[in-house]
Amino acid sequence: MRNIKLTLEYDGTDFHGFQRQRELRTVQGVLEQCFSHRLGEPIGVIGAGRTDAGVHALGQVVNFRTTRPVLAARLAGVLNAALPRDVKIQSCEEVAEDFHARRCARSRTYRYSVIVRKTPSPLLGRYALMVSDRPAVGRMSRAARRLVGRRDFAAFRASGSETETTERTLLGAECRRQGDAIWIITEAESYLYRMVRNMVSALLAVGGGEMTVEELMRAVADGDRRRLPPPAPACGLCLVRVSY
């Protein structure tokens, strides 16, 4: 039995997230169906990150096991031929038997894209949040740096979600501006459900003057989700890298 590691790129717009769901189109479901058909044996795919519906990926990592002897150098082409246009393999390699895409990951890096424009863009709006007024990126950056470290991120947890602990380690967070684009980049060992999108909306509220950095930090310290805005739309979020 061989263990195969793939790096994937996908447009999440028409997927109901990564994780397999009955009667819904998901990245995991499409991969397993296409790979099983192409390789002629049942294939189960393990993903490094369970991206939400509408979230994109440039560097999602998965692994699966197969008995087929196709060389890794050829396997990406064989499998890409069976995949739809909105999900494709970017790299393929055979790895050790004990490699597990999720459990072996040290961190995951997400990028959220914001575009400042007075009029909507049918193209860019598919991959970014469109705003008409430019937020203060300097204030956003100061707030983002304050969030880095090990803390209880209950304030950024999705309402109604359950988890054993809401403590997480945020390894890095920064806001960059280039022309009309603003990128909010975070790296963490793991995230709470919708944590990044809730963090983004809070940082944008700081940038827009709706709340101060100190008000944000007090809400985080209190774990009070009600004092923070709704999550940012999924379209702007992209899993860019998984580190091992």
C-alpha positions in Angstrom: 0.0 0.0 0.0 1.4 3.4 -1.0 0.7 6.7 0.7 0.3 9.6 -1.7 0.5 13.3 -0.7 -1.1 15.9 -3.0 -1.2 19.7 -2.9 -4.4 21.1 -4.3 -5.8 24.4 -5.6 -9.5 24.9 -5.8 -12.2 27.5 -6.3 -14.5 27.0 -3.4 -17.5 28.9 -4.8 -19.4 25.9 -6.0 -18.4 23.6 -3.2 -20.3 23.0 0.1 -16.9 23.0 1.9 -14.2 20.4 1.9 -15.6 17.7 4.2 -17.7 15.0 2.6 -21.5 15.5 3.0 -24.3 13.3 1.7 -26.0 14.6 -1.5 -23.9 17.8 -1.5 -20.9 18.7 -3.7 -17.8 18.9 -1.6 -14.1 18.9 -2.4 -13.5 15.6 -0.5 -16.5 14.0 -2.1 -15.4 15.0 -5.6 -11.8 13.8 -5.0 -12.9 10.4 -3.7 -15.3 9.8 -6.5 -12.9 10.8 -9.2 -9.9 9.0 -7.7 -11.8 5.8 -7.1 -13.1 5.8 -10.7 -9.6 6.6 -12.2 -7.7 4.1 -10.1 -10.3 1.4 -10.0 -10.3 0.9 -6.3 -12.1 2.6 -3.3 -10.1 5.8 -2.3 -10.5 7.7 1.0 -9.0 11.2 1.1 -7.7 12.9 4.3 -7.5 16.7 4.2 -5.2 19.1 6.2 -8.0 21.7 6.6 -11.8 21.5 6.5 -12.5 24.7 4.6 -16.0 26.1 4.8 -18.5 26.4 1.9 -17.2 29.1 -0.5 -13.6 29.1 0.9 -10.8 28.7 -1.7 -7.4 27.0 -1.5 -4.0 27.5 -3.2 -2.2 25.0 -0.9 -4.6 22.5 0.5 -2.8 19.3 1.3 -4.4 15.8 1.2 -3.2 12.2 1.4 -4.7 8.9 0.4 -3.6 5.3 0.1 -3.6 3.2 -3.1 -2.3 -0.1 -4.3 -1.8 1.1 -7.9 1.8 1.2 -9.1 1.5 4.5 -11.1 4.6 6.6 -10.6 4.0 9.8 -8.5 5.5 11.8 -11.4 2.7 10.7 -13.6 -0.1 10.4 -11.1 -1.0 14.1 -10.9 -1.7 14.1 -14.7 -3.7 10.8 -14.5 -5.9 12.2 -11.6 -6.2 15.8 -13.0 -7.8 14.3 -16.1 -10.7 13.1 -14.0 -11.1 16.2 -11.9 -13.4 19.1 -12.7 -12.0 22.5 -13.6 -12.5 24.1 -10.2 -10.2 21.7 -8.4 -6.7 20.6 -9.6 -3.6 18.9 -8.2 -0.5 21.1 -8.2 2.0 18.6 -6.9 2.2 14.9 -6.0 4.6 12.8 -4.1 4.8 9.4 -2.4 5.4 9.8 1.4 6.0 7.7 4.4 3.3 5.3 5.7 2.8 7.4 8.9 2.2 10.7 7.1 -1.3 12.1 7.8 -2.3 15.4 6.2 -4.2 16.7 9.2 -2.4 15.3 12.2 1.2 15.9 10.9 0.5 19.6 10.0 2.4 22.1 12.1 0.4 25.2 11.0 -2.0 26.5 8.4 -1.9 29.9 6.8 -5.0 31.7 5.5 -5.2 34.9 3.5 -8.4 37.0 3.4 -8.7 39.4 0.4 -10.5 42.8 0.5 -10.8 45.1 -2.5 -11.7 48.8 -2.1 -13.9 49.9 -5.0 -16.8 52.2 -5.4 -18.5 49.8 -7.8 -18.9 46.0 -7.5 -16.7 43.7 -9.6 -18.4 40.5 -11.0 -14.9 38.9 -11.3 -13.0 40.1 -8.2 -16.2 39.8 -6.1 -15.9 36.0 -6.5 -12.6 35.9 -4.6 -12.7 39.0 -2.3 -14.9 41.1 -0.1 -15.7 44.3 -1.9 -15.9 47.5 0.2 -16.5 51.1 -0.9 -14.5 52.9 1.9 -10.9 52.2 2.6 -10.3 51.0 6.2 -7.3 52.2 8.3 -4.9 49.4 7.7 -2.5 50.8 10.3 -5.1 50.3 13.0 -5.9 46.9 11.7 -2.3 45.9 11.8 -1.9 47.0 15.4 -5.0 45.0 16.4 -3.8 41.9 14.5 -0.4 42.0 16.3 -2.1 42.1 19.6 -4.0 38.9 18.9 -0.8 36.8 18.2 0.0 34.2 20.9 -1.7 31.5 22.9 -5.1 32.6 24.2 -8.8 31.8 24.5 -10.4 32.7 21.2 -14.0 32.0 22.2 -15.0 35.4 21.0 -14.1 34.3 17.4 -15.9 31.0 17.6 -19.0 30.5 15.4 -22.2 30.8 17.4 -23.5 27.4 18.4 -20.3 25.5 17.6 -18.9 23.0 20.1 -15.3 22.1 20.8 -13.4 20.7 23.8 -11.4 23.9 24.2 -11.4 27.4 22.6 -7.7 28.0 23.3 -5.6 28.3 20.2 -2.1 29.5 19.3 -2.0 32.2 16.7 1.5 32.2 15.3 1.2 35.3 13.2 -1.3 37.9 12.0 -0.7 40.8 9.7 -2.6 43.2 7.4 -1.0 44.3 4.1 -2.1 46.9 1.5 -1.2 47.0 -2.1 -3.1 49.5 -4.2 -6.8 48.8 -3.8 -6.2 45.4 -2.3 -5.9 44.6 1.5 -4.7 41.2 2.6 -5.3 39.9 6.1 -2.9 36.9 6.7 -3.0 34.6 9.7 -1.0 31.5 10.6 -2.0 29.2 13.4 -1.5 25.6 14.6 -5.3 25.1 14.3 -8.4 27.3 14.2 -11.9 27.3 15.7 -14.8 26.9 13.3 -15.1 30.3 11.4 -12.4 31.8 13.6 -10.6 33.5 10.7 -13.7 35.0 9.2 -14.8 36.3 12.6 -11.4 37.7 13.2 -11.4 39.5 9.8 -14.7 41.2 10.4 -13.5 42.4 13.8 -10.3 43.8 12.3 -12.3 45.5 9.5 -14.5 47.0 12.3 -11.4 48.4 13.9 -10.2 49.7 10.5 -13.5 51.4 9.9 -13.6 53.1 13.2 -16.6 51.1 14.5 -14.5 49.9 17.5 -11.1 50.6 19.0 -8.2 48.2 19.4 -8.8 48.2 23.1 -12.5 47.4 22.7 -11.6 44.5 20.5 -9.1 43.1 23.0 -11.6 43.5 25.9 -14.2 41.5 23.9 -11.6 38.8 23.2 -10.6 38.7 26.8 -14.2 38.4 27.9 -15.0 35.8 25.2 -18.1 37.7 24.3 -19.1 36.9 20.7 -22.1 39.3 20.9 -19.8 42.4 21.0 -18.3 41.6 17.7 -19.7 41.8 14.1 -20.9 38.9 12.0 -18.3 36.9 10.1 -16.8 38.2 6.9 -18.1 36.5 3.7 -16.5 33.2 2.8 -15.5 34.3 -0.7 -12.5 36.3 0.4 -10.9 33.5 2.4 -8.2 31.2 0.9 -6.0 28.5 2.5 -2.6 29.4 1.1 -0.2 27.0 2.8 0.0 24.0 5.2 3.4 23.6 6.9 4.9 20.3 8.1 
